[in-house]
Amino acid sequence: MKLSALAASSAVLFALAAPVAAEPQAEVLHWWTSGGEAKAVGVLQEEFSANGGTWTDMPVAGGGGDAAMTALRARVLSGNAPAAVQLKGPAIQEWYEEGVLADISSVAEAEGWADVLPASIAEHMKCEGHWCAAPVNVHRVDWIWANAEVLAANGIEMPTTWDEFNAAADKLKEAGVIPLAHGGQAWQDATVFEVVALGLLGPDGFKKAFVDLDADTLNSPEMVAVFDQMRKMRGYVDENFPGRDWNLATAMVMNGEAAFQIMGDWAKGEFLAAGKVPGEDFLCESAPGDGYLYNVDSFAMFEVDGDDKKAGQELLAKLIVGPNFQKVFNLNKGSIPARTDVALDEFDSCAKKSSEAMAAASENGALLPSYAHGMALRGAQAGAITDVVTAHFNSDMSSEDAVKMLAEAVANSM
Ligand code: BGC
């Protein structure tokens, strides 16, 4: 046989013997169900499909993800974990310790994640030295959102101190406007609480209290002042607040029923999805005080059987950290890219502010993980704090009693 014929026939043989590439599949559990969130997750779904993947959606409604985490536990316990799960903070390591997370280091290394992610974010994505989650974004939590027209009509500027916030809220209340749009759900109470705490305790105090769980800081006069401010906040919300979803609270700011909302920048995703323009229809300002509370959304891959599912996990992980997805997703989600090499030209002024503030906070040790969004503490400790915050917000408990309860609850959770 001539050499060229031999080469051709062996190529045919090789092609016949080569395994058929598995078609990537992924069942994806997430809690992105509001208008802005659904648009953002749609970007991932489209990109996955465009790259040959088949996506099975498993949305579990409920801001902050509590319901999604309950659903996840049930699925894992029944031995049928979804392939990819929206998971973040120390919960990633907690699941890894249960032996159910896949190692995605091969994707991370091939894609050079270590070169494009800030070290502080990369740390959250690792489990005992392996990459075990893929980051999507950086959400800032300590924001105040406002209806521009309502503030102008009442002669109010964006507050730069909590005293100014209180003065503005009192004035608005008098004028018949709901000062603070809020939904009475534990995670929303915790969100407002941690933003007030960062403002009043400062970055060092916040870190001592909610990262280090320092008993003296938890049990301090400064913490009493935080609960005093929470009592004021309670007076600024309307009567229908119990149980309200966060995006309905954002809608109250949009339609001028309420002036302010304290919420992470997923709220901006809602404003944008409704066609509202930052700086014109709505205003964004960091909440009074120093520091930056970050909340990084990420996906962890659970151990699954089947080449198609494993291929799906690899494709998803690769796309999630890819530069195109990081840009388009975050333009919709309200957050900023986790990657440091994505240009922000197409992003709005709030996103640019967030990026600059994050860099500055990182320089001066004021970049802090959000406790309310599961970035700072393990579930038991975060839950113990939130129970006290909610119990205080929904009763006439004194600030002194709340602080005592807080210190005790944290001690008992350890
Ligand atoms: C998540 C966001 C989400 C928000 C409201 C936060 O904990 O990090 O991605 O939009 O909850 O559901």
Boltz pocket constraint, residues with backbone or C-beta under 6 A from the ligand:
constraints:
  - pocket:
      binder: B
      contacts: [[A, 31], [A, 37], [A, 62], [A, 63], [A, 64], [A, 65], [A, 139], [A, 266], [A, 295], [A, 296], [A, 297], [A, 373]]
      max_distance: 6.0
